[in-house]
Amino acid sequence: MDVRKIGFTGSTEVGKGIMKSCAESNAKRVSLELGGKSPLIIFRDCDLDRAVRQSLGAVFFNKGENCIAAGRLFVERQIHDEFIERVIEEVKKMKIGDPLDRSVSHGPQNHKAHLDSLIHYIKVGVEEGANLVYGGKRLDRPGITVCVNMFVK
């Protein structure tokens, strides 16, 4: 009863249970981030250089094809624009190509279906109002490589 607010990130099913418990106890406030994949939250008091480096690693490690890849980044409004500028600078330095070449930062997607899905979600994001600030298109080369996607909402 001493707890006045709960914040939870996770599955919708568990979130419903938390909401019910909050309502039945002392009608405590609750913030739920449900059904999304691996949010990464960056606050204005961070070391911005480190946050950019770690964000890129969290998003692009193994081309984002791993279960803990950061699927969404939430950046506090006060540092948002600078953060995006720094991320774009670093992404432009990434070498995209043959994954067997150790100098390559980002290889092709593992399946054409995954590439098609990425292209589809880029289109949906833009249609829903996201501002595509860099990349977002399939590279004009053999293979199934897409240029790095960057949305700003």
C-alpha positions as CSV (number, residue, x, y, z in Angstrom):
1,M,0.0,0.0,0.0
2,D,3.0,2.3,0.4
3,V,3.8,2.1,-3.3
4,R,2.0,4.9,-5.2
5,K,3.1,4.2,-8.8
6,I,4.4,1.2,-10.8
7,G,6.2,1.4,-14.1
8,F,6.5,-1.7,-16.2
9,T,7.9,-2.7,-19.6
10,G,7.0,-6.1,-21.0
11,S,4.3,-8.3,-22.3
12,T,0.7,-7.2,-22.6
13,E,-0.5,-10.2,-20.6
14,V,1.7,-9.3,-17.6
15,G,0.8,-5.6,-18.0
16,K,-2.9,-6.4,-17.6
17,G,-2.2,-8.3,-14.4
18,I,-0.2,-5.4,-13.0
19,M,-2.9,-2.9,-14.0
20,K,-5.6,-5.0,-12.3
21,S,-3.4,-5.3,-9.1
22,C,-2.9,-1.6,-9.1
23,A,-6.6,-0.9,-9.4
24,E,-7.5,-3.4,-6.6
25,S,-4.9,-2.2,-4.1
26,N,-4.9,1.5,-3.6
27,A,-5.7,2.6,-7.2
28,K,-2.0,3.4,-7.6
29,R,-0.9,5.1,-10.8
30,V,0.7,2.8,-13.4
31,S,2.7,3.4,-16.6
32,L,2.8,0.5,-19.0
33,E,5.1,0.0,-22.1
34,L,3.6,-3.2,-23.5
35,G,4.2,-5.4,-26.4
36,G,7.2,-3.6,-27.8
37,K,10.6,-5.0,-28.2
38,S,13.6,-3.9,-26.3
39,P,13.2,-0.2,-25.6
40,L,16.4,1.8,-25.0
41,I,15.8,5.0,-23.0
42,I,18.4,7.8,-23.1
43,F,18.1,10.7,-20.7
44,R,19.7,14.1,-20.9
45,D,22.2,13.5,-18.1
46,C,23.9,10.7,-20.0
47,D,27.4,10.7,-21.5
48,L,26.2,11.4,-25.0
49,D,29.2,10.0,-26.8
50,R,28.8,6.7,-24.9
51,A,25.1,6.6,-25.3
52,V,25.5,7.0,-29.1
53,R,28.1,4.2,-29.2
54,Q,26.1,1.8,-27.1
55,S,22.9,2.6,-28.9
56,L,24.5,1.8,-32.3
57,G,25.8,-1.5,-30.8
58,A,22.4,-2.3,-29.3
59,V,20.6,-1.7,-32.6
60,F,23.0,-2.9,-35.2
61,F,24.9,-5.8,-33.6
62,N,24.4,-8.8,-35.9
63,K,22.3,-6.5,-38.2
64,G,19.6,-6.3,-35.5
65,E,18.9,-10.0,-36.0
66,N,19.1,-11.1,-32.4
67,C,16.6,-11.3,-29.6
68,I,17.9,-8.5,-27.5
69,A,18.5,-5.9,-30.3
70,A,17.2,-2.5,-29.2
71,G,14.0,-2.2,-31.3
72,R,13.1,1.3,-30.2
73,L,15.1,4.2,-28.8
74,F,13.4,6.8,-26.6
75,V,15.5,10.0,-26.3
76,E,14.7,12.8,-23.9
77,R,13.5,15.8,-25.9
78,Q,16.3,18.2,-24.6
79,I,19.0,16.1,-26.3
80,H,17.0,14.5,-29.1
81,D,18.3,16.5,-32.0
82,E,21.9,16.4,-31.0
83,F,21.6,12.6,-30.4
84,I,20.2,12.1,-33.9
85,E,22.9,14.2,-35.5
86,R,25.6,12.2,-33.8
87,V,24.0,8.9,-34.6
88,I,23.7,9.9,-38.3
89,E,27.4,10.9,-38.3
90,E,28.4,7.4,-37.0
91,V,26.0,5.5,-39.2
92,K,27.5,7.2,-42.3
93,K,30.9,5.7,-41.3
94,M,29.5,2.2,-41.3
95,K,30.8,0.0,-44.1
96,I,28.0,-2.2,-45.5
97,G,28.9,-5.2,-47.5
98,D,30.4,-8.7,-47.3
99,P,30.1,-10.0,-43.7
100,L,33.3,-12.1,-44.2
101,D,35.3,-8.9,-44.6
102,R,36.3,-7.8,-41.1
103,S,36.2,-4.1,-42.0
104,V,32.4,-4.4,-42.7
105,S,30.1,-3.1,-40.0
106,H,26.8,-4.4,-41.5
107,G,26.2,-7.3,-43.8
108,P,23.1,-8.5,-45.7
109,Q,19.9,-9.6,-43.9
110,N,19.7,-13.3,-43.4
111,H,16.5,-13.8,-45.4
112,K,14.8,-12.0,-48.2
113,A,11.6,-12.1,-46.2
114,H,13.3,-10.1,-43.4
115,L,14.6,-7.6,-45.9
116,D,11.1,-7.2,-47.4
117,S,9.7,-6.8,-43.8
118,L,12.2,-4.0,-43.1
119,I,11.3,-2.2,-46.3
120,H,7.6,-2.6,-45.5
121,Y,8.0,-1.2,-41.9
122,I,10.0,1.7,-43.2
123,K,7.1,2.5,-45.6
124,V,4.5,2.1,-42.8
125,G,6.5,4.3,-40.5
126,V,6.7,7.1,-43.0
127,E,3.0,6.7,-43.9
128,E,2.1,7.0,-40.2
129,G,4.1,10.3,-39.8
130,A,7.6,9.3,-39.0
131,N,10.3,11.4,-40.5
132,L,12.9,9.3,-42.3
133,V,16.2,11.2,-41.7
134,Y,18.6,8.8,-43.2
135,G,18.7,5.7,-45.4
136,G,15.7,3.4,-45.5
137,K,16.2,2.0,-49.0
138,R,17.6,-1.2,-50.4
139,L,21.1,-0.7,-51.6
140,D,21.7,-0.9,-55.3
141,R,23.9,-3.9,-55.3
142,P,23.6,-7.7,-55.4
143,G,22.4,-9.4,-52.3
144,I,19.8,-8.5,-49.7
145,T,21.2,-5.5,-48.0
146,V,19.2,-2.5,-47.0
147,C,20.6,0.9,-46.1
148,V,20.4,1.6,-42.4
149,N,17.0,2.7,-41.3
150,M,16.5,5.8,-39.2
151,F,13.2,7.2,-38.1
152,V,12.4,10.2,-36.0
153,K,8.9,10.6,-34.8
